[in-house]
Amino acid sequence: MASHRKPRTRMRTTTPAVGLTTAALASVTLLSTQSATAAPAPKPGIEDVQKKVDDLYRQAGTATQRYNQAKEASAAQRTKVDALLDDVAKRADELNEARRTLGAYAAAQYRTGSLTPSATFFLADDPQSYFDQSQLMNRMTAQQQKAVTDFRAQQAKASKKRAEAVRSLETLTTTQATLRTSKQNVQQKLGEARTMLSKLTAEEKARLAALERKKEAEAERKAEELARQQAAAEAEADLKAEEAAKAAGSGSGAGAGAGTGSDSSATTKAEKVLAFARAQLGKPYVWGATGPSSYDCSGLTQAAWKAAGVDIPRTTWDQVKIGTKVATADLRPGDLVFFYDDISHVGIYKGDGMMIHAPKPGANVREESIYYMPIYGSVRPA
């Protein structure tokens, strides 16, 4: 009878499960207690905040250039699409006219019917009348054939233009989507920067302002050093020119006059560029703006050179490709100085290591050292 006893293993298997559950609950409770009592993540230092905010503004500048690029492409594509749609409408009118001509020939043939050449000969009053009618019918046939050919040609051209217009509309839609994305990216980066700054205490804001003043002072020191170097180089060049003129005697006049016209023209343009830029001092930076009440960085440089009669592209990425490349030591007033590895900012050199530029959102057009930001390179547009 012992073999019929019910095994008692079930009770033993439930005991460890209860123990494990209790241990798990204890672990969760312990972890929760530790999480509650753990110290919060350390707040970033003010130097880290400064770097992060500067980086966000730089990213916003890059997104702004993408926005400017997309906006310009969208405007150009819209113009192309409008022209194509006008062309399609014109070709539709021509196609309808060709269709009406064919319809007129078809109606005439239906009304008069068609006769064989033999019937036409026998029904004619005389042979001469037959030949006159035959020649007229041949001419009518040729006109009908031309009408058919013209219709087919107009139909093919209209179909081609419609397809081109459809492709251009698709491109426009893609460009406009890029424009919206770029705008959202700018707004996102600026929003992140504002959020970080809004969380600073009064003391932290004061420390951040002190760091900015230190950065500006270092940039101005470098600008003064560049000014001294440029002044020394200019004095040396003048001395050499004077010595060359003395050595050449009276013949130096022709040599000096050879480069005067070009230099004078360039100087005049640079003066107009700087005069325009100075007149914009104090106006707010607004991303995507080209004036006259506000500007972004490349909008200001484009408008300034336009005032001097020189058209330059809209974005920093295109502006850096124009004119003549210039070393920092050889900068002249009116030259364009570009910043950061992604070429997301530009300013107008005014001399003595200083520039006029539209800095960033929340700031106005101002004069500043070109060493305030890492220099990428410089060009002389004209």
C-alpha positions in Angstrom: 0.0 0.0 0.0 3.0 2.3 0.5 3.4 2.5 -3.3 0.0 4.3 -3.6 1.0 7.2 -1.3 0.7 10.7 -2.9 4.1 12.4 -3.3 4.6 15.5 -1.1 7.0 17.3 -3.5 4.5 20.1 -4.4 4.8 21.7 -0.9 8.5 21.8 -1.0 8.7 23.6 -4.4 6.5 26.5 -3.3 8.6 27.4 -0.4 11.7 28.5 -2.4 9.4 30.6 -4.7 8.0 32.5 -1.8 11.6 33.0 -0.6 12.7 34.3 -4.0 9.7 36.7 -4.2 10.4 38.0 -0.7 14.1 38.5 -1.6 13.1 40.3 -4.9 10.7 42.7 -3.1 13.4 43.4 -0.5 15.9 44.2 -3.3 13.5 46.5 -5.1 12.7 48.2 -1.8 16.4 48.6 -1.1 17.1 50.0 -4.6 14.2 52.4 -4.3 15.5 53.6 -1.0 19.0 54.0 -2.4 17.6 55.9 -5.4 15.6 58.2 -3.2 18.5 59.0 -1.0 21.1 59.2 -3.8 22.6 62.6 -4.5 21.3 64.3 -7.7 23.5 64.5 -10.8 26.1 67.3 -10.4 25.1 70.5 -12.1 27.4 71.4 -15.0 30.0 74.1 -14.3 29.5 77.5 -15.8 32.4 76.9 -18.2 30.6 73.8 -19.5 27.4 75.9 -19.8 29.2 78.5 -21.8 30.7 75.9 -24.2 27.3 74.3 -24.6 25.4 77.5 -25.3 28.1 78.7 -27.7 27.9 75.3 -29.5 24.1 75.5 -29.7 24.3 79.0 -31.2 26.9 77.7 -33.7 24.6 74.8 -34.6 21.7 77.3 -35.0 24.0 79.3 -37.3 24.6 76.2 -39.4 20.9 75.5 -39.5 20.3 79.1 -40.5 22.6 78.7 -43.5 20.7 75.6 -44.5 17.4 77.5 -44.2 18.8 80.3 -46.3 20.0 77.8 -48.9 16.7 76.0 -49.0 14.7 79.3 -49.2 16.8 80.5 -52.1 16.4 77.2 -53.9 12.7 77.2 -53.3 12.3 80.7 -54.7 14.3 79.8 -57.8 12.3 76.5 -58.3 9.0 78.4 -57.8 10.0 80.8 -60.6 10.9 77.8 -62.9 7.6 76.1 -62.1 5.6 79.2 -62.8 7.4 79.7 -66.2 6.7 76.0 -67.1 3.1 76.2 -66.2 2.7 79.3 -68.4 4.4 77.4 -71.2 2.1 74.5 -70.7 -0.9 76.8 -70.9 0.4 78.4 -74.1 1.0 75.0 -75.7 -2.4 73.8 -74.7 -3.9 76.8 -76.6 -1.8 75.9 -79.6 -2.8 72.3 -79.4 -6.5 73.3 -79.2 -6.0 75.4 -82.3 -4.5 72.6 -84.2 -7.3 70.3 -83.1 -9.9 72.9 -84.3 -8.1 73.0 -87.7 -8.3 69.2 -88.0 -11.9 69.3 -87.0 -12.7 71.8 -89.7 -11.1 69.5 -92.4 -12.9 66.5 -91.1 -16.3 68.3 -91.1 -15.7 69.6 -94.7 -14.8 66.1 -95.9 -17.9 64.7 -94.2 -20.2 67.3 -95.9 -18.7 66.9 -99.4 -17.8 63.3 -99.4 -14.9 62.0 -101.4 -14.8 61.3 -105.2 -12.4 59.0 -107.1 -10.2 60.7 -109.7 -12.1 59.0 -112.5 -15.4 60.3 -111.3 -14.0 63.7 -110.9 -12.8 63.6 -114.6 -16.1 62.5 -116.0 -18.1 65.0 -114.0 -15.9 67.9 -115.0 -17.1 70.3 -117.7 -13.9 70.0 -119.6 -10.4 68.6 -119.1 -9.0 71.9 -117.9 -11.6 72.0 -115.2 -10.6 68.5 -114.1 -6.9 69.5 -113.8 -7.8 72.7 -111.9 -10.0 70.7 -109.4 -7.3 68.0 -109.1 -4.6 70.6 -108.3 -6.9 72.2 -105.7 -7.6 68.9 -104.1 -3.9 68.1 -104.0 -3.3 71.4 -102.2 -6.1 70.7 -99.8 -4.6 67.3 -99.1 -1.2 68.8 -98.4 -2.7 71.3 -96.0 -4.5 68.6 -94.2 -1.3 66.6 -93.9 0.4 69.6 -92.5 -2.4 70.1 -90.1 -2.0 66.6 -88.8 1.8 66.9 -88.6 1.4 70.2 -86.6 -1.1 68.6 -84.3 1.1 65.7 -83.5 4.1 68.0 -82.9 2.1 70.3 -80.6 0.8 67.3 -78.8 4.3 65.9 -78.2 5.6 69.3 -77.0 2.7 69.8 -74.7 3.2 66.3 -73.2 6.9 67.0 -72.7 6.3 70.3 -71.0 3.6 68.8 -68.7 6.0 66.1 -67.6 8.7 68.7 -67.0 6.3 70.8 -64.9 5.3 67.7 -62.8 9.0 67.0 -62.1 9.6 70.6 -61.2 6.6 70.6 -58.8 8.0 67.5 -57.1 11.4 69.2 -56.7 9.7 72.3 -55.3 7.8 70.1 -52.8 11.1 68.5 -51.7 12.8 71.8 -51.3 9.9 73.3 -49.3 10.1 70.3 -47.0 13.8 70.9 -46.5 13.0 74.5 -45.8 10.5 73.6 -43.0 13.0 71.1 -41.5 15.8 73.7 -41.5 13.5 76.2 -39.8 12.5 73.7 -37.1 16.2 72.9 -36.5 17.0 76.6 -36.0 14.1 77.0 -33.6 15.1 73.8 -31.7 18.7 74.9 -31.2 17.8 78.4 -30.1 15.1 77.0 -27.7 17.7 74.7 -26.1 20.1 77.6 -25.6 17.4 79.8 -24.1 16.4 77.0 -21.8 19.9 76.5 -20.5 20.4 80.2 -19.9 17.0 80.5 -18.2 18.0 77.9 -15.6 21.1 79.9 -14.4 21.0 81.7 -11.1 21.9 85.3 -10.8 25.3 84.4 -9.5 25.9 82.0 -12.4 24.8 84.6 -15.0 27.3 87.0 -13.4 30.0 84.4 -13.7 29.0 83.7 -17.3 29.2 87.4 -18.1 32.7 87.5 -16.6 33.8 84.6 -18.8 32.4 86.4 -21.8 34.4 89.6 -20.9 37.5 87.5 -20.5 37.0 85.9 -23.9 36.4 89.3 -25.5 39.5 90.8 -23.8 41.7 88.0 -25.2 40.2 88.4 -28.7 40.8 92.2 -28.6 44.4 91.6 -27.5 45.0 89.4 -30.5 43.3 92.0 -32.8 45.7 94.7 -31.5 48.6 92.4 -32.2 47.4 91.9 -35.8 46.9 95.6 -36.2 50.5 96.2 -35.1 51.7 93.5 -37.5 49.7 95.0 -40.4 50.9 98.5 -39.7 54.5 97.3 -39.6 54.1 95.4 -42.9 52.4 98.4 -44.5 55.2 100.7 -43.4 57.8 98.3 -44.7 56.0 98.1 -48.1 55.8 101.9 -48.3 59.5 102.1 -47.5 60.4 99.6 -50.2 58.2 101.4 -52.7 59.8 104.7 -51.9 63.3 103.2 -52.3 62.3 101.7 -55.6 60.9 105.0 -56.7 64.2 106.8 -55.9 66.2 104.1 -57.6 64.1 104.4 -60.7 64.2 108.2 -60.7 61.6 110.0 -62.8 60.5 106.8 -64.5 58.7 105.7 -61.3 55.6 107.7 -62.2 54.5 105.3 -64.9 55.0 102.3 -62.7 53.0 103.8 -59.9 50.2 104.7 -62.1 49.8 101.2 -63.5 48.3 99.8 -60.3 46.5 103.0 -59.1 43.3 102.5 -61.0 42.6 99.0 -59.8 43.6 99.8 -56.2 41.5 102.9 -56.2 38.4 101.0 -57.5 38.9 98.3 -54.9 39.3 101.0 -52.1 36.2 102.8 -53.3 34.1 99.6 -53.1 35.5 98.7 -49.7 34.6 102.2 -48.4 31.0 101.7 -49.6 30.8 98.3 -48.0 32.0 99.6 -44.7 29.8 102.7 -44.9 26.8 100.5 -45.3 27.9 98.1 -42.6 28.4 100.9 -40.1 24.9 102.3 -40.9 23.5 98.9 -39.7 25.2 98.9 -36.3 22.7 98.3 -33.5 20.1 96.5 -35.7 19.0 93.1 -34.4 20.2 89.8 -35.6 17.3 87.7 -37.0 18.0 84.4 -38.6 17.0 84.3 -42.3 16.8 88.2 -42.5 18.4 90.2 -45.3 17.5 93.7 -44.1 16.7 96.5 -44.0 15.6 96.4 -40.3 17.4 93.2 -39.3 20.0 90.8 -40.6 21.6 87.4 -40.2 25.4 87.2 -40.7 25.4 86.4 -44.5 22.4 88.6 -45.1 24.5 91.6 -43.8 27.5 90.8 -45.9 25.4 90.3 -49.0 23.6 93.6 -48.5 26.8 95.5 -47.8 28.5 94.3 -51.0 25.4 95.0 -53.0 25.6 98.6 -51.8 29.0 98.7 -53.4 27.6 97.4 -56.7 28.8 93.8 -56.3 26.3 90.9 -56.1 27.5 88.0 -54.0 25.6 84.8 -53.1 23.3 84.4 -50.1 24.9 81.7 -47.9 28.3 81.6 -46.2 29.0 78.3 -48.0 28.7 80.1 -51.4 30.2 83.4 -50.3 33.4 81.7 -49.3 33.9 80.4 -52.9 33.9 83.8 -54.5 36.7 86.4 -55.2 40.3 85.9 -54.0 41.4 84.0 -51.0 43.3 86.2 -48.5 45.5 85.3 -45.6 44.6 86.7 -42.2 47.8 88.8 -42.1 46.9 90.3 -45.5 43.3 91.3 -44.7 42.0 94.7 -46.0 38.8 96.6 -45.1 35.8 95.1 -46.8 37.2 91.5 -46.9 34.9 88.8 -45.7 36.1 86.6 -42.8 34.6 83.2 -42.2 34.4 81.2 -39.0 34.2 77.7 -37.7 35.0 74.5 -39.6 31.5 74.3 -41.0 31.8 77.9 -42.3 28.6 78.9 -40.5 29.4 82.5 -39.7 30.9 85.5 -41.6 31.8 89.1 -40.8 33.1 92.2 -42.7 36.7 93.2 -41.9 37.1 96.8 -41.0 40.8 97.0 -40.2 42.9 96.7 -37.1 41.8 93.1 -36.4 38.2 94.1 -36.1 35.0 93.3 -38.0 31.4 94.3 -38.3 29.0 91.4 -38.1 25.6 90.2 -37.1 26.5 87.9 -34.2 23.6 85.7 -33.1 20.0 85.8 -31.9 19.6 88.2 -29.0 22.5 90.4 -30.2 22.7 93.4 -32.5 25.0 94.2 -35.4 28.3 95.3 -33.8 32.0 95.7 -34.1 34.1 92.8 -32.7 37.5 91.2 -32.9 37.9 88.7 -35.6 39.5 86.4 -33.0 36.3 86.1 -31.0 35.6 82.9 -33.0 37.9 80.4 -34.7 38.8 81.7 -38.1 38.2 79.4 -41.1 39.5 81.7 -43.9 38.9 85.0 -45.7 38.1 86.2 -49.3 38.2 89.5 -51.1 35.0 89.6 -53.2 36.2 92.3 -55.7 
